[in-house]
């Protein structure tokens, strides 16, 4: 299981996602993600990290204090007292745990284009159950404060999803970006540890051609497969589950 998150907590929240395909998780600001120490774990969102570094050392310390205070007000963490570290509620704990120890990590991008606003997924496994759910993270351009003020950066939305739901989102993403007709095919990367603990990447190039997709895995010598969107979803579902071992 990812990190130190309690199995019972994962069970209760994951059950909702398994029943409905997805379950809402708390939204965070860029400041929240950095103040909680999760922004540089497993996958760095360059846009968020650049914004955070741009505050300067003093600015970061002040922003972190404000962010933790607001998280406590939202009842997402226990109030910070003295040297006692903040304790997140289970829903926030799932985000932090998945982001710190993803099994697997999934990204998507169009080569040469900014991938900051693309969805990314952080898998959560349980011993004996494999991959049950993934945390979907989506950075938005929505300001974090009233009056279009981005005092705490912009908002990040989070959703707990099943592997099939994540695959459905990725297939839909490939369909939408395929309309732009760039020279390079959109790619979906699934990162996971192999049997020796080394990080391995399984890449899928998904080029749209009308109502179908030509899907190629560069790591293999096999020719591209011509699939419809449902078949792409099924292929990616199997890839996500398989990557988690």
C-alpha positions as CSV (number, residue, x, y, z in Angstrom):
1,X,0.0,0.0,0.0
2,X,1.2,3.6,-0.7
3,X,3.0,5.3,2.1
4,X,1.5,5.0,5.6
5,X,-2.2,5.4,4.7
6,X,-4.5,3.2,6.6
7,X,-6.0,0.3,4.6
8,X,-9.5,0.8,6.1
9,X,-9.4,4.4,4.9
10,X,-8.5,3.4,1.4
11,X,-11.2,0.7,1.4
12,X,-14.0,3.1,2.4
13,X,-13.2,5.9,0.0
14,X,-12.1,3.6,-2.8
15,X,-15.5,1.7,-2.5
16,X,-17.3,4.9,-3.6
17,X,-15.0,5.3,-6.7
18,X,-15.5,1.6,-7.6
19,X,-19.2,2.0,-7.3
20,X,-19.5,5.2,-9.4
21,X,-16.3,5.1,-11.4
22,X,-15.0,8.2,-9.6
23,X,-15.2,10.0,-6.3
24,X,-14.5,13.7,-5.5
25,X,-11.4,14.6,-3.5
26,X,-10.6,18.1,-2.0
27,X,-9.4,20.8,-4.4
28,X,-6.1,22.4,-3.5
29,X,-4.2,25.5,-4.5
30,X,-0.7,25.5,-5.8
31,X,0.3,27.0,-2.5
32,X,-1.3,24.1,-0.6
33,X,0.5,21.5,-2.7
34,X,3.8,23.2,-2.0
35,X,3.2,23.9,1.7
36,X,2.3,20.3,2.3
37,X,5.6,19.2,0.7
38,X,4.0,17.2,-2.1
39,X,4.7,19.4,-5.1
40,X,8.2,17.9,-5.7
41,X,7.3,14.3,-5.0
42,X,7.4,11.8,-7.9
43,X,6.3,14.3,-10.5
44,X,7.2,18.0,-10.5
45,X,4.5,20.3,-12.0
46,X,7.0,22.8,-13.5
47,X,4.4,25.6,-13.6
48,X,3.6,25.1,-9.9
49,X,7.2,24.8,-8.9
50,X,8.3,27.9,-10.8
51,X,5.5,29.9,-9.2
52,X,6.5,28.7,-5.8
53,X,10.3,29.4,-6.3
54,X,9.4,32.8,-7.6
55,X,8.0,33.8,-4.2
56,X,11.4,33.9,-2.7
57,X,12.4,32.3,0.6
58,X,10.6,34.7,2.9
59,X,7.5,34.7,0.6
60,X,7.4,30.9,0.6
61,X,7.5,30.8,4.4
62,X,4.7,33.3,4.7
63,X,2.6,31.6,2.0
64,X,3.1,28.2,3.7
65,X,1.9,29.5,7.0
66,X,-1.2,31.1,5.4
67,X,-1.9,28.0,3.4
68,X,-1.8,25.7,6.4
69,X,-4.0,28.0,8.3
70,X,-6.6,27.9,5.5
71,X,-6.3,24.1,5.2
72,X,-7.1,23.9,9.0
73,X,-10.0,26.3,8.5
74,X,-11.3,24.0,5.7
75,X,-10.9,21.1,8.2
76,X,-8.5,19.3,5.8
77,X,-5.7,19.2,8.4
78,X,-5.6,19.3,12.2
79,X,-4.5,22.8,13.4
80,X,-0.7,23.1,13.6
81,X,0.3,23.6,17.2
82,X,3.9,24.4,18.1
83,X,6.2,21.8,16.7
84,X,3.5,19.2,16.0
85,X,3.1,18.6,12.3
86,X,-0.2,19.0,10.5
87,X,-2.2,15.8,10.2
88,X,-4.3,15.5,7.1
89,X,-7.8,14.1,7.0
90,X,-8.1,10.8,5.1
91,X,-9.2,12.4,1.7
92,X,-6.3,14.7,1.7
93,X,-4.0,11.9,3.0
94,X,-4.9,9.9,-0.1
95,X,-3.8,12.7,-2.4
96,X,-0.5,13.2,-0.5
97,X,0.2,9.4,-0.3
98,X,-0.6,8.8,-4.0
99,X,1.5,11.7,-5.1
100,X,4.5,10.7,-3.0
101,X,4.4,6.9,-3.8
102,X,2.5,6.4,-7.1
103,X,2.1,2.8,-8.3
104,X,2.0,3.5,-11.3
105,X,2.5,7.2,-12.4
106,X,0.7,8.1,-15.6
107,X,1.2,11.2,-17.7
108,X,0.1,12.4,-21.2
109,X,1.4,15.0,-23.5
110,X,1.7,16.2,-27.1
111,X,5.5,16.3,-27.9
112,X,6.7,19.9,-27.9
113,X,3.5,21.3,-26.3
114,X,3.0,22.5,-22.7
115,X,1.7,19.6,-20.6
116,X,1.0,21.5,-17.4
117,X,-2.8,21.4,-17.8
118,X,-3.0,17.8,-18.9
119,X,-4.4,15.2,-16.5
120,X,-1.9,13.0,-14.6
121,X,-2.7,10.0,-12.5
122,X,-1.1,8.6,-9.3
123,X,-1.9,5.0,-8.7
124,X,-2.7,3.5,-5.3
125,X,-2.1,-0.2,-4.7
126,X,-3.0,-2.5,-1.9
127,X,-1.3,-5.8,-1.1
128,X,-3.3,-8.6,-2.4
129,X,-5.6,-6.3,-4.4
130,X,-3.2,-4.7,-6.9
131,X,-4.3,-1.4,-8.4
132,X,-7.7,-0.4,-7.2
133,X,-7.8,3.4,-7.7
134,X,-5.8,6.3,-9.0
135,X,-5.7,10.0,-7.9
136,X,-6.3,12.2,-11.0
137,X,-4.7,15.6,-10.7
138,X,-5.6,18.5,-13.0
139,X,-4.0,21.9,-12.8
140,X,-6.4,24.6,-13.8
141,X,-6.1,28.3,-14.7
142,X,-8.8,29.2,-12.1
143,X,-7.4,31.7,-9.6
144,X,-7.4,30.6,-6.0
145,X,-8.9,33.8,-4.5
146,X,-12.0,36.0,-5.0
147,X,-12.0,38.6,-7.6
148,X,-9.8,36.6,-9.9
149,X,-6.9,37.0,-7.5
150,X,-4.3,34.2,-7.6
151,X,-2.8,34.9,-4.2
152,X,-2.4,31.2,-3.5
153,X,-1.7,30.4,-7.1
154,X,-4.3,28.6,-9.2
155,X,-6.5,25.7,-8.3
156,X,-5.8,22.0,-8.7
157,X,-8.7,19.6,-8.9
158,X,-8.5,16.0,-7.6
159,X,-10.6,13.0,-8.3
160,X,-10.3,9.4,-7.2
161,X,-10.9,7.1,-10.2
162,X,-10.8,3.4,-11.1
163,X,-8.3,2.2,-13.7
164,X,-11.1,1.9,-16.2
165,X,-12.2,5.5,-15.6
166,X,-8.6,6.7,-15.8
167,X,-8.2,4.9,-19.1
168,X,-11.5,6.4,-20.4
169,X,-10.2,9.9,-19.6
170,X,-6.9,9.2,-21.3
171,X,-8.6,7.9,-24.4
172,X,-10.9,11.0,-24.5
173,X,-7.8,13.2,-24.1
174,X,-6.2,11.5,-27.1
175,X,-9.3,12.1,-29.1
176,X,-9.6,15.8,-28.3
177,X,-5.9,16.6,-28.8
178,X,-6.0,14.6,-32.0
179,X,-8.2,17.2,-33.5
180,X,-5.3,19.7,-33.5
181,X,-3.4,17.5,-36.0
182,X,0.1,18.2,-34.8
183,X,3.0,16.4,-36.5
184,X,3.9,14.2,-33.5
185,X,1.3,11.7,-32.1
186,X,0.1,12.3,-28.5
187,X,1.8,10.0,-26.1
188,X,0.7,8.4,-22.8
189,X,3.5,7.3,-20.5
190,X,3.0,4.7,-17.7
191,X,5.9,4.7,-15.2
192,X,6.3,1.8,-12.8
193,X,9.0,-0.1,-10.9
194,X,10.2,-3.3,-12.5
195,X,11.1,-6.5,-10.5
196,X,14.5,-5.0,-9.6
197,X,13.0,-1.8,-8.4
198,X,14.1,0.3,-11.4
199,X,11.8,2.8,-12.9
200,X,10.5,1.8,-16.3
201,X,8.4,3.6,-18.8
202,X,5.8,2.0,-21.1
203,X,4.9,4.5,-23.8
204,X,1.8,4.5,-26.0
205,X,1.7,6.7,-29.1
206,X,-1.9,7.3,-29.9
207,X,-2.5,8.9,-33.3
208,X,-6.1,9.7,-34.2
209,X,-7.3,8.9,-37.7
210,X,-10.9,9.8,-38.1
211,X,-13.0,7.6,-35.8
212,X,-10.0,5.3,-35.1
213,X,-6.6,5.4,-33.5
214,X,-3.3,4.0,-34.5
215,X,-1.7,2.9,-31.3
216,X,2.0,2.1,-31.2
217,X,4.3,1.0,-28.4
218,X,7.9,2.1,-29.3
219,X,9.4,-0.4,-26.9
220,X,8.1,-3.3,-29.0
221,X,8.7,-4.3,-32.6
222,X,5.0,-4.7,-33.2
223,X,3.3,-2.6,-35.8
224,X,0.6,-0.1,-34.7
225,X,-2.8,-1.4,-33.8
226,X,-5.8,0.2,-35.3
227,X,-8.4,0.6,-32.5
228,X,-11.6,2.5,-31.8
229,X,-11.9,4.5,-28.6
230,X,-13.5,1.7,-26.6
231,X,-10.6,-0.6,-27.6
232,X,-8.1,2.1,-26.6
233,X,-9.8,2.4,-23.3
234,X,-9.6,-1.4,-22.8
235,X,-5.9,-1.5,-23.8
236,X,-5.0,1.3,-21.4
237,X,-7.0,-0.2,-18.5
238,X,-5.0,-3.4,-18.9
239,X,-1.8,-1.5,-19.1
240,X,-2.5,0.4,-15.9
241,X,-3.5,-2.7,-13.9
242,X,-0.5,-4.6,-15.3
243,X,2.0,-1.9,-14.5
244,X,1.0,-2.1,-10.8
245,X,2.0,-5.8,-10.8
